[in-house]
C-alpha cells in the first residue's frame, strides 16, 4: 500500500563516518483495507510468539542501502509468550513518533555522502508483523524527505508547575540526544588509571534569565579502563526554578509553546589528556501543568543516551560512578 504521508528526516553526525536519522514530525498510517488478519496462529517449532504488533521502518538510501529503524506497538499485553495465539487484534493505526523514527549507521564519508542528497525524496517502507512470527508481513510504502543536517533538536517537553515553588515537570520525551564522540573513527579511549568526564548545562530563558545545571561527574578509579567514546548528557524529569528570582513573580505565559536552548559542555580527563566537546539542544515548554502532571511520581535525573565505560574484563560495573555536584 502506498501512503501519501511524508516522513521528514534530518541527519546528525557523530563524526565523518557515523550518522543518525531523526524524525521531525508524527506520522499516523491507516491500515490497508486489503490486509488479512488470521483468526489464530501457531508459532514455529521450538519458538514462542506474543500477541503484539511490531513495526520496522526502513529508509532506502540513494545508494540503495537500507537504514533500519524500529517501532514496537503492544496490542495485548495480557497475552504471554505461547505456542498458539487464538485471537489476533486488528490494527487501528500505525503511529510513527519522531523519537522512534531513527536509525544509526556507519559508512565511509557519511557526512559527505548525505550532503549531496539533502532535499531529495526517498522511499520508506514500514513492515508490521506479530512479534517473533515471520508469516505475517503487512507493508506500507511512503515518501521520505531528507531535509538536511539536524539543527538543535527538541529533546524533552516540560510543563510549568507552581504547586511546590516553581519547577518544570517533564511531560514527554520528544527525541533522543544525538551521539557525540570524544574520539573519532570508532576509536576506544584506553584510560589505564581511570578517567573523569565533567558535564554542565545552561538553560537560557531569555528575559527571565539563565539556569546552570551541574556540573555532573562520571568517573572511575578502576585501572585498565576501556572507554567507549560516546557522550551521554544528564536529563531531568523535573527542574527546580525556585532560585530564579527573575521568574518567581512574573507572568510566564509568554514561554508557553516556546523552546528553550540548552547549551552543554563536556570534558574528558584521561591520562594526561583533556578533550572538550560542546553543543546545544532544545527543550519545549508545553504550558501550565495539569493536576495529573503535577502529581506524577518523580525519579530525579538520569542520562539521556546510552554509553558505558567498562573495565577490560567487562564484569565490574561498580567502577563507574555518576554524581551531581550541587
N, C-alpha and C positions, 0 to 999 in steps of 0.2 A: 504493500500500500504506500503510495506517495502522499505525504502530508505537506500542506502549504506553509506550515510553521517553519520559521528560520531560526536556527540556533546561532547565536553570536558568540564567538570565542576570541579571547586575546591570548597572547603568549608572554610568559615570563621566562627569564633565563637565570639559571644558577651559575653558569659560565658559558663559554662559547659553544659548548657541545651538549649541555644538559638543558632541556626545556620542559615547561609545563603549560597545559592548556586550561584556561579558566573560562567558565560560562559567565555571561553578562546579563542574562535575564532568565526568568522562569519560562518553561515551555510545558504546556499540557496537551497531550496527544489523546484523541478519542480512539477507542478500539475499532478495528476494521470490522464492519458488519459481516464479512465473509469468514472471520476467524471461527474455527470449530473447536469447542471445548469437549473433551471426553467426559463421560459420566464418572469414570473411575480409571485409575492406573495401577498397574502392578510394577514395582520397581525391578530393575535389572538384577540378575543373580549376584549375590554377595554384596549388595549395596542397599542403602536406605534412602528414602527421599522424604521431603516435608511439603506440606500444603501451603507454600507461599511462592509468589512470583518473584523473579529477579530479572533485571534488565541490564544488558551490556550495551554500552553506547560506543560505536566505532566511528572514527573520522577517517575517511580516505584522503590521505595527503596527496599533494600534487605529484609526488614521485611514485604514487601507488602503494606506498607503505600504509599500514593501518595503525592508528593510535587509539588505544583502548581506554575506556572509562567504565566505571561500574556504578549501577544504581540498584539497590535492593529494596523491594517494597513488600512488606509482610502482609499477606491476605488473611491468614487464620493462624494465630499463634497458639491456639488450643491444640493443634494437631502436632504431636511429636513425630520424630523420625520413625518411619514404619515401612513395612514391605508393600503395603497396599493402601491406597487412598481412595475412598469410595465416593467422595463428593469434591468436585473441583469448583472453586469460586470463579465466576467470570470476572473480567477486568472492567472496571468502571472508567478508568483513565490511567495514563502513564504520565506522571509529573516529573519533569527533569529540572531539578533545582540547580542553580549555578554552582554551589559548592560540591554537588555530586557530579556535575558535568566536567570532570577534569581527568586528565591523564598526564603521565610524565614519561619522558623517554630520553634517549641519548643517541645522537647521530653526529658524525663529523661535521663541524662548521654549521651547527643547527641555527645559530643566530643569523648567519649569512644566508642560509637556505630560506628561512621563514620570511626574512625581509623582502625577498623577491616576490612573495605571494600575498603580501598584505592587501586587503580589499577584495581578494578573489572569493568566488563562491565555490565551495567544496561539497562533497557528498557525505551525508551522515546516515548511519543505519542503526536502529535500535533492534535488539533481538531479545524477546521476552520468553521465559520458559519457567517450568516448575523446577525448584531447587533440586539439584542432583538427579535430574531426569532429562535425558537428551532427546526424547522423541517428540517434544512439543517445541517448536520454534516459530514464534509469532513476530513478524518483522514489520517495521516502519522504515520508510526511506524519506529523508528530509534534507533540506538545504542547510548548509553550514557556511557562515560568513566568517572569514578570518579577518577580524577588524584591524589588528596590528599589535604592537607591543603594549602590554598592560601598563597603565599608569598606576598611581596609588590605588590599591584595591580596598573596598569596604569589607572589613573582616568581621566585625560584630555590630549588632544593633542593641541600643540601650534605651530605656525609658528613664524619666526623672522622677525621683521619689523624695517627698519632704516629710515622710512619716517619722523617720528617726534621724533628724538632722537633714542633711542634703546629700543624696547619693544617686549614682547611676546604677541601674539594675539591668543586667543583660537579658534581652528577650529572645534573641536568636543568633546563631552563627550565620553569617552571610557568605563568606568564602573562607578559604584556607590560606594560611600565611605562606607566601611563596618560599621555595627553598633558596637559601642563601649559603654560599660556601665560603669558608675561610681559605681553603686550599683549592686550587684549580685542577681540572682534569682528573677528578676522582681520586686524588692522592690522599691517603690517610696520614694524619699527623702522629708521629711517634714521640710521646712525652714520657721519657723514662723515669722522671722524678715527679710525676703527677702534673696537673695543669689547673688553670683557673680561667673561667670566662666571666667577665663582668658586663652586665647589660643595664641599660637605663632607657626610660621612655619619657617623652614630654608631650602632653596633650595641650593643644592650643585652642582655647575657646574664644579667640578674638578679643572683643572689647571686655569680655568677662575675665580675662587673664589666662595664665598657663598653670598647669599642674604637672609636677615631676613625679614619676613612678619609679621606684627602685632607689639605689642600684640593687640588682639581683646578682647573686654569685652562684655559679655552677663550678664545683671544684672537686678535686680528688687528691688524696695524699698517697694513693697506691703507686707502686712502681710499675714500670713496663706497661704503660697505658697506650692502647691503640685508639687514637682519637678519630671518630667519624667526623667528617668535615662540615656537615650542615648545621646551621644555627637555628635554634628554636627560641622564640620570643615569648615572655610570660603574657598571659591574658587573664583578666579578672571577670568573675561573674557579677561583681559589684565594685563600684569605685566611690570612695568617700570623698565628697567635695565640701564637707563642713568647714574645713580650714580656709576655704577661699572666701574671704570677706566680700570680695567684689561680686560674688554670686548670691550670697545669702539673702539679701534684701532687694534683689532686682527681679523684674519680670523676665522669666526665662523662656517665654513662649516664642521669641524670635529664633530660638535654637531648634524648635520642633521641625522635624523633617529635614534638618541640615546635617551635613557631615563635618566631623572634627578631625583635623590632621593629627596624626601621632608620629612624631619623629623618634627614631630609636638609634642607639649605637651599641656596639658590642666589641669587646676587646679580648682576644685570646692571648694568654700568657703561657708559653710552652718553652721549656728550657730557657734560653736567653732571648727568645723571640717574642715580639708583641705584634699581633696582626689585628688591625682595626677595620671594622665594617660599619656602615650606617645606611639608613634608608627611611622610608616613610610609608605608612598605610593610613586608612581612614576608619573611623567608627561613625555610625549613624545614630542620631538622637531621634527616636520614634515620636516622643511626646511625653505627656504626663502618664505615670504608671497607673494601671488599673489596680483594683484591690487584690486580684489574684496574683498579679505580678509582684506586688509589694510583699505578699505573704509567702512567696515561693522560698524554698529552702536554699541557703547559700553554702557554697563549698570553698570560698577563698580564691586563691589564684592557682593556675596550672600553666602548662606550656603548650602553645597552640600548634606546633608542628613537631613531628617525631624525629628525634635524633638521640643517640645514646653513646656515650663514651664507655668503653668496656675494657677490662684488662685482657691481656693476650690470651689468658686461659678461658675467657668467655663465661666464667662461672660465678664471679663475685661482684654482684651489682651494688654491694654496700660501699664500693669505692667512691661512687658518685653521690655528692650531696648538693642539694639546692637550698638556698637561703635567701631571705629578703632582708635587706638592711634598712631599718627604719631611720 
